[in-house]
């Protein structure tokens, strides 16, 4: 009978080590994906808020006669603020 160069106990120890390493790697990956998605959503919200505020300020700075035009009615401007930005 040929001797097996690996002992079963040593092989089991190696397998357990690599399984633990893969499990920890997956947990770290899960945490990092959550952090990146949360960070991206915060940045996107801040950009959208700033763009809407800038657009609103520019609308307020327009001449009063500009608001009399039918395409610049308050409903159209509100829809623009809600959808385009």
SVG drawing of the C-alpha trace seen along z (x, -y; Angstrom):
<svg xmlns="http://www.w3.org/2000/svg" viewBox="-50 -92 54 94">
<polyline fill="none" stroke="black" stroke-width="0.4" points="0.0,0.0 1.3,-3.5 1.6,-5.9 -0.5,-9.1 1.8,-12.1 -1.0,-14.1 -2.4,-13.2 -6.2,-13.5 -6.1,-15.7 -3.6,-18.1 -5.8,-18.2 -8.9,-18.9 -7.0,-21.8 -6.0,-23.3 -9.6,-23.0 -11.0,-24.7 -8.5,-27.5 -9.3,-28.2 -13.1,-28.0 -12.7,-30.5 -10.6,-32.8 -13.2,-32.7 -16.0,-33.4 -14.2,-36.4 -13.5,-37.7 -17.1,-37.5 -18.2,-39.4 -15.6,-42.1 -16.8,-42.4 -20.4,-42.7 -19.5,-45.5 -17.5,-47.4 -20.3,-47.1 -22.8,-48.5 -20.5,-51.4 -19.9,-52.2 -23.6,-52.2 -24.5,-54.3 -21.7,-56.8 -22.8,-57.1 -26.4,-57.7 -25.4,-60.5 -23.3,-62.2 -26.1,-61.9 -28.6,-63.4 -26.3,-66.3 -25.7,-67.0 -29.4,-66.9 -30.2,-69.2 -27.6,-71.7 -28.7,-71.7 -32.3,-72.2 -31.4,-75.0 -29.3,-76.7 -32.1,-76.4 -34.7,-77.7 -32.5,-80.7 -32.1,-81.4 -35.9,-81.3 -36.3,-83.7 -33.8,-86.2 -35.8,-86.3 -37.6,-89.5 -41.3,-89.6 -42.4,-89.7 -40.7,-86.4 -43.2,-84.6 -46.1,-86.0 -45.2,-83.8 -47.4,-80.7 -44.4,-78.3 -43.0,-79.8 -46.1,-79.2 -45.7,-78.1 -46.9,-74.6 -44.4,-74.1 -41.6,-75.4 -42.5,-73.1 -42.6,-70.2 -39.2,-71.2 -37.7,-71.3 -39.2,-67.9 -38.4,-66.0 -35.4,-67.5 -33.1,-67.8"/>
</svg>
